[in-house]
Amino acid sequence: MRPKLTRMLVALGVGAVALVVGVVSAVEFHDDIVIDGDPLLLALGEVLLGVVLAVTLLVAAYWISTDVQASAVPRIGRWAAIATTTLGVSAGLVIASQLIQAELKWHLLGANILGIGVLVGIGMGYYDTQKKQQARTIERERDQFEALFTNVPTAVIAVTHLGDRVAVDMVNPAFEKVFGYTKTELEGTDIRDVLRPAGEEPVPIADSSLTGMPDDREGNWTEVQVTLQTEYGLREFVRISAPLDGEKDGPSEYAFYIDVTEQLQREERIRVMSRALRHDMRNRLNVIQGNAEMLVDSADEPTSERTVDAIQAAAEELLALSEQTRAVEKIVSNEHERRAVSLETVIAAVVADIRTAFPDSELDIEIPGALAVQADPTFETALRNVVENAIIHNDSETPRVEIVAVESPDPAYVDVRIHDNGPGISSERYESITGSSMPDSISHSNGMGLWVVNWVVNNLGGELEIAANAPRGTIVTLRLQQADDDP
């Protein structure tokens, strides 16, 4: 039966009962006053219950027809019928037992019993509906949790603390894939003995988060760094533990294992790069020191001039290296808030500075004024590095650089392309810049400016691309997210 028709039938049924109770009460009141001559208050007292029942039933009929949940209507109807039948049978037994003692007014008593039965049924039906709705809600939430627990790509485990042992309740597929254990295989074991290498203890992470998890001011979440044995060998994880207070029948804690091995490796690369920089600085200083001593001891004027040139070149390289190191340190250690940035404004500022520093170079720009990207102050540093590299490492008689800003093939991004007519960049250097290989002991800090650019662009959610320019030179593309708001 259709829900709308069911609603109307149940509402009409309740309304009909209300009409019956009301009519019977009215007739009885008339008979008491007109025929029997009973006092008014006595007559009203006799039919008061019927009147109240009739009015309440009318309100209930209206509520069923308009406001009550559609799924509750059939249950209300069924419970009303059950309650009416139950009360009717009960009342019949009571009446039968009293017939030998006193006269009963069947029509009045029957109408009142009918009204009470319907009201009780409505209440019971609504209660039943709410309980079933609550059960469905709990079941749906459980299904949603199970889907999340199963499909989340992070390794998750549910455990129960049993004295000095941590027993496993559940593991998700990601946990099985990473660590190679199913729930059945872990039953009866202490999870700490299975995953953790002998002697390895978790290291609390107190001051900062390796995972970017928000700080829990209530202290319910704990975060530690731990080395664990996986299907891929030893890996570094941040374990985030979420205790469940008051849980008696389920797990007492959920633990999320987030692999931070690559993040720690990147930090190690930075430390390696720092050592390479210090190595280069020592070499340049040795050149300066050695040539200075030669200059003092030499009486040959041409030799002295060459020595002075060598000292100046080494000093300039050392100064540039120092500036690059400062830029790297600033970018790695500082955080900036992203906002909408006008490409026209940033590029114009960079080009003005470059023209002043390199007056013999040629710079052309082509920028639609309306283009804006999501960036921070490090973007200007990156762009300046690319343009300066294009000029400094250019062996042409007149270094030429063209800066073009266009919408990327992906409309969510904008491409800033820097064209030059220099000697180009080798594939080995490109791999070193983008992080697919480490710089060897010979290259050291060469290309540090483009390293900085790659870090900046990646940190801004973009991508660095390097390609050959025809007929000669390089095209460096900074692909950044297009800003939705105006700068």
C-alpha positions in Angstrom: 0.0 0.0 0.0 1.2 3.5 -0.9 2.5 5.6 2.1 0.1 8.4 1.4 -2.9 6.2 1.2 -1.8 4.4 4.4 -1.4 7.7 6.2 -4.9 8.8 5.2 -6.5 5.5 6.2 -4.9 5.4 9.6 -5.8 9.1 10.2 -9.4 8.5 9.1 -9.6 5.5 11.4 -8.4 7.4 14.4 -10.7 10.3 13.5 -13.7 7.9 13.2 -12.9 6.5 16.7 -12.8 10.1 18.0 -16.2 10.8 16.4 -17.7 7.6 17.9 -16.4 8.5 21.4 -17.5 12.1 21.1 -21.0 11.2 19.8 -21.6 8.6 22.5 -20.5 11.0 25.2 -22.8 13.7 23.8 -25.8 11.4 23.7 -25.1 10.2 27.2 -24.9 13.7 28.4 -28.2 14.6 26.7 -29.9 11.5 28.3 -28.6 12.3 31.8 -29.8 15.9 31.7 -33.0 15.7 29.7 -34.4 12.2 30.4 -33.0 11.4 33.8 -32.7 14.9 35.2 -29.3 14.4 36.7 -27.5 17.5 38.0 -25.2 19.3 35.5 -21.9 18.6 37.3 -22.8 14.9 37.8 -23.6 14.6 34.1 -20.4 16.4 33.0 -18.3 14.2 35.4 -19.8 11.1 33.8 -18.8 12.1 30.2 -15.7 14.1 30.9 -13.3 11.2 30.1 -15.1 10.6 26.8 -14.9 14.3 25.8 -11.1 14.4 26.6 -10.6 11.2 24.7 -12.5 12.5 21.7 -10.5 15.8 21.5 -7.2 14.0 22.0 -8.0 11.5 19.3 -8.9 14.3 16.9 -5.5 16.0 17.6 -3.8 12.6 17.1 -5.6 12.1 13.7 -4.4 15.5 12.5 -0.8 14.8 13.7 -0.8 11.4 11.8 -2.1 13.0 8.6 0.5 15.9 8.6 3.6 15.6 10.8 4.3 12.1 11.8 7.1 10.2 10.0 5.8 8.2 7.0 7.5 5.0 8.2 5.8 5.3 11.6 2.2 5.4 10.2 1.7 1.7 9.5 3.2 0.7 12.9 0.9 3.2 14.6 -2.0 1.6 12.9 -1.0 -1.9 13.8 -0.2 -1.1 17.4 -3.5 0.8 17.7 -5.4 -2.3 16.5 -3.4 -4.6 18.8 -3.9 -2.3 21.8 -7.6 -1.9 21.1 -8.1 -5.6 20.8 -6.1 -6.3 24.0 -7.9 -3.7 26.0 -11.3 -4.8 24.6 -10.7 -8.3 25.7 -9.5 -7.2 29.1 -12.4 -4.9 29.6 -14.8 -7.7 28.5 -13.5 -9.9 31.2 -13.8 -7.2 33.8 -17.3 -6.4 32.7 -18.3 -10.0 32.8 -17.0 -10.3 36.3 -19.0 -7.2 37.4 -22.3 -8.0 35.8 -23.5 -9.9 38.8 -22.7 -7.0 41.1 -24.0 -3.8 39.4 -25.6 -2.4 36.3 -23.2 -1.3 33.6 -23.7 1.3 30.8 -22.3 -0.7 28.0 -22.2 2.0 25.3 -20.4 4.5 27.5 -17.9 2.0 28.9 -17.3 0.5 25.5 -16.6 3.9 23.9 -14.1 4.8 26.6 -12.3 1.5 26.4 -12.1 2.0 22.6 -10.6 5.5 23.0 -8.1 4.4 25.6 -7.0 1.5 23.4 -6.4 3.7 20.4 -4.3 6.2 22.4 -2.2 3.5 24.0 -1.7 1.9 20.5 -0.5 5.3 19.0 2.0 5.7 21.8 3.3 2.1 21.5 3.5 2.4 17.7 5.5 5.6 17.8 7.8 4.1 20.5 8.3 1.1 18.3 9.1 3.3 15.3 11.7 5.3 17.2 13.4 2.2 18.5 13.6 0.8 15.0 14.9 4.1 13.6 17.5 4.2 16.2 18.6 0.7 15.4 18.8 1.5 11.7 20.9 4.6 12.5 23.3 2.6 14.6 23.5 -0.1 11.9 24.2 2.5 9.2 26.9 4.2 11.3 28.5 0.8 11.9 28.4 0.1 8.2 30.0 3.5 7.4 32.7 2.9 10.0 33.4 -0.6 8.7 33.7 0.9 5.1 36.1 3.6 6.3 38.1 1.1 8.4 38.4 -1.2 5.4 39.1 1.3 2.7 41.3 3.9 4.4 44.8 3.6 2.8 46.6 4.1 6.1 47.4 1.0 8.2 44.9 0.9 11.1 44.6 -1.6 14.0 42.1 -1.9 16.9 43.5 -3.2 20.1 42.5 -4.0 23.7 44.7 -3.6 26.7 44.7 -6.8 28.8 47.0 -6.2 31.7 50.5 -6.1 30.4 49.5 -7.4 26.9 48.1 -5.5 23.9 45.7 -7.8 22.1 44.5 -7.3 18.5 40.8 -6.9 17.8 40.8 -5.8 14.2 43.2 -4.9 11.4 42.3 -3.3 8.1 43.6 -4.4 4.6 46.2 -1.7 4.5 47.7 -3.0 7.7 47.7 -6.6 6.2 49.4 -5.3 3.1 52.1 -3.2 4.9 52.9 -5.6 7.8 51.9 -9.0 6.3 49.7 -10.1 9.2 46.0 -10.9 9.3 43.8 -10.7 12.4 43.8 -14.5 12.7 47.6 -14.7 12.6 47.8 -12.1 15.4 45.4 -13.7 17.8 46.9 -14.5 21.2 50.0 -12.4 20.6 51.2 -9.0 21.9 51.2 -6.7 18.9 54.3 -5.0 20.2 56.3 -8.2 20.1 55.3 -8.9 16.5 56.0 -5.6 14.8 58.7 -3.9 16.8 62.4 -5.0 16.4 64.1 -6.1 19.6 65.2 -3.1 21.7 63.3 -0.6 19.6 61.3 1.8 21.6 58.8 4.5 20.4 60.1 8.1 20.5 57.4 10.5 21.7 56.8 13.5 19.4 56.2 16.4 21.8 57.0 19.6 20.1 55.9 19.1 16.5 54.0 16.7 14.3 55.6 14.7 11.5 52.1 14.0 10.1 50.5 17.5 10.2 47.8 16.2 12.6 46.1 19.0 14.5 47.1 19.5 18.1 44.7 17.8 20.5 44.4 20.1 23.4 42.5 17.5 25.5 45.4 15.2 25.4 43.5 12.2 24.1 45.7 11.6 21.0 49.3 10.5 21.4 51.9 10.5 18.6 55.2 8.6 18.6 57.8 7.8 16.0 58.7 4.1 15.8 60.7 1.8 13.6 58.7 -1.3 12.5 59.3 -4.4 10.5 57.2 -4.5 7.3 56.9 -6.5 4.2 59.2 -4.0 2.6 61.9 -4.1 5.4 62.3 -1.7 8.3 60.3 1.5 7.9 59.8 4.6 10.0 56.3 5.3 11.2 54.4 7.8 13.2 51.9 5.9 15.3 48.8 8.0 16.3 46.9 6.4 19.1 43.2 7.2 19.8 42.0 5.7 23.1 38.3 5.0 23.6 37.1 5.9 27.0 34.4 3.9 28.6 34.3 1.1 25.9 33.5 -2.2 27.6 32.5 -4.6 24.8 34.8 -3.2 22.0 38.4 -2.1 21.4 40.1 0.2 24.0 42.3 1.9 21.4 42.7 2.5 17.7 46.2 3.1 16.3 47.1 4.6 12.9 50.5 3.9 11.4 51.6 6.6 9.0 54.7 5.8 7.0 57.1 8.8 7.2 60.2 7.0 5.8 60.3 9.2 2.6 59.8 12.4 4.6 62.7 11.5 6.9 64.8 10.6 3.8 64.1 14.0 2.3 65.3 15.6 5.5 68.4 13.5 5.3 69.0 14.7 1.8 68.9 18.2 3.0 71.5 17.4 5.6 73.6 15.7 2.9 73.2 18.8 0.7 74.3 21.0 3.7 77.5 18.9 4.0 78.1 19.3 0.3 77.8 23.0 0.6 80.2 23.1 3.5 82.6 21.0 1.3 82.4 23.5 -1.5 82.9 26.4 0.8 86.1 24.9 2.2 87.4 24.3 -1.3 86.8 27.8 -2.4 88.4 29.2 0.8 91.4 27.0 0.1 91.6 28.4 -3.4 91.4 32.0 -2.1 94.0 31.3 0.6 96.5 29.5 -1.7 96.2 32.1 -4.4 96.6 34.9 -1.9 99.9 33.3 -0.7 101.1 33.0 -4.3 100.2 36.6 -4.9 102.4 37.7 -2.0 105.3 35.5 -3.1 105.1 36.2 -6.8 107.1 39.0 -8.5 105.7 38.1 -12.0 103.1 40.8 -12.9 101.1 38.6 -15.4 101.1 35.8 -12.9 99.8 38.1 -10.2 97.0 39.3 -12.4 95.9 35.7 -13.1 96.1 35.0 -9.4 94.0 38.0 -8.5 91.4 36.9 -11.1 91.3 33.4 -9.6 90.8 34.9 -6.1 88.0 37.2 -7.3 86.2 34.3 -9.1 86.4 32.0 -6.1 85.2 34.8 -3.8 82.2 35.5 -6.1 81.3 31.8 -6.2 81.6 31.6 -2.4 79.4 34.7 -2.0 76.8 33.3 -4.4 76.9 29.9 -2.6 76.3 31.7 0.7 73.3 33.5 -0.7 71.8 30.3 -2.1 72.3 28.5 1.2 70.5 31.3 3.0 67.6 31.1 0.5 67.4 27.3 1.0 67.4 27.7 4.8 64.7 30.3 4.6 62.5 28.3 2.4 62.9 25.0 4.3 62.5 26.5 7.8 59.8 29.1 7.3 56.1 28.7 6.6 54.1 31.3 4.7 50.4 31.7 4.2 49.3 31.2 0.6 47.1 33.9 -1.1 46.1 35.0 -4.5 49.1 36.7 -6.2 49.1 38.7 -9.4 51.6 37.3 -11.9 51.9 40.7 -13.6 53.0 42.3 -10.3 55.5 39.7 -9.3 57.1 39.2 -12.7 57.3 43.0 -13.3 59.2 43.4 -9.9 61.6 40.6 -10.7 62.3 41.9 -14.3 63.0 45.4 -13.0 65.6 44.1 -10.5 67.2 41.8 -13.1 67.5 44.6 -15.7 69.3 46.7 -13.1 71.7 43.9 -12.1 72.3 42.7 -15.7 72.0 45.7 -18.1 73.6 43.9 -21.0 70.8 41.2 -21.1 67.5 41.3 -23.0 64.3 40.5 -21.2 60.8 40.3 -22.7 57.6 39.6 -20.9 54.2 38.4 -22.1 51.7 38.3 -19.2 47.9 38.5 -19.4 47.0 41.0 -16.6 44.1 38.9 -15.2 46.2 35.8 -14.4 46.7 35.1 -10.7 48.1 32.1 -8.8 48.0 30.7 -5.3 51.5 31.5 -3.9 53.5 33.1 -1.1 56.6 35.2 -1.0 58.9 32.3 -1.9 57.4 32.3 -5.4 59.2 35.6 -6.2 62.5 34.0 -4.9 62.0 31.0 -7.2 61.2 33.1 -10.3 64.2 35.3 -9.6 66.5 32.3 -9.4 65.3 30.9 -12.7 65.8 34.3 -14.5 69.2 34.9 -12.9 70.4 31.3 -13.8 69.3 31.9 -17.4 71.5 35.0 -17.6 74.5 34.0 -15.4 75.0 30.6 -17.1 74.4 32.0 -20.6 77.4 31.8 -23.0 75.7 33.8 -25.7 77.0 37.2 -26.7 73.7 38.8 -25.6 71.7 36.7 -23.0 68.1 36.8 -23.9 65.2 35.7 -21.6 61.5 35.7 -22.4 58.9 35.2 -19.6 55.5 34.0 -20.8 52.5 33.3 -18.5 49.6 31.3 -19.9 46.8 29.1 -18.7 48.0 25.5 -18.4 46.2 22.7 -20.3 44.7 21.8 -16.9 42.5 24.9 -16.2 43.2 24.6 -12.5 46.9 25.7 -13.2 48.9 28.5 -14.7 52.2 28.0 -16.5 55.0 30.6 -16.2 57.6 29.7 -18.9 61.1 31.2 -18.9 62.8 30.8 -22.3 66.6 31.5 -22.7 69.2 31.2 -25.4 71.9 29.6 -23.2 73.7 26.3 -23.4 70.8 24.2 -22.0 70.6 21.8 -19.1 71.7 18.2 -19.2 69.4 15.3 -18.3 71.7 14.4 -15.4 71.4 17.9 -14.0 67.6 17.8 -14.4 67.4 14.5 -12.5 69.5 16.0 -9.8 67.3 19.1 -9.6 64.0 17.3 -9.4 65.2 14.9 -6.8 65.2 11.7 -8.8 68.9 11.4 -8.1 71.4 12.8 -5.6 74.2 15.2 -6.6 77.5 13.4 -6.8 80.7 14.5 -5.2 81.7 16.5 -8.2 78.6 18.5 -8.9 78.1 19.4 -5.2 76.1 22.7 -5.1 76.0 23.3 -8.8 72.4 24.0 -9.8 71.4 25.0 -6.3 69.3 27.8 -7.6 67.1 25.4 -9.5 67.0 23.1 -6.5 65.4 26.0 -4.6 63.0 26.6 -7.4 61.9 22.9 -7.5 61.3 22.9 -3.7 59.3 26.1 -3.8 57.1 25.0 -6.7 56.4 21.6 -5.1 55.7 23.3 -1.7 53.1 25.5 -3.5 51.3 22.4 -4.9 52.8 22.9 -8.4 55.4 21.3 -10.7 58.7 22.2 -12.3 59.4 21.2 -15.9 62.5 21.7 -17.9 62.7 21.3 -21.7 65.0 22.2 -24.6 64.4 25.5 -26.4 64.7 25.7 -30.2 67.1 26.4 -31.7 69.2 26.8 -28.5 68.6 27.1 -24.8 66.2 26.0 -22.1 62.5 26.4 -21.3 61.8 26.3 -17.5 58.1 26.0 -16.7 56.7 26.8 -13.2 53.3 25.3 -13.0 51.2 26.8 -10.2 47.6 26.5 -9.0 45.4 29.2 -10.4 43.8 31.5 -7.8 40.0 31.6 -7.6 40.0 35.0 -5.8 41.3 38.3 -7.0 44.8 39.3 -5.6 
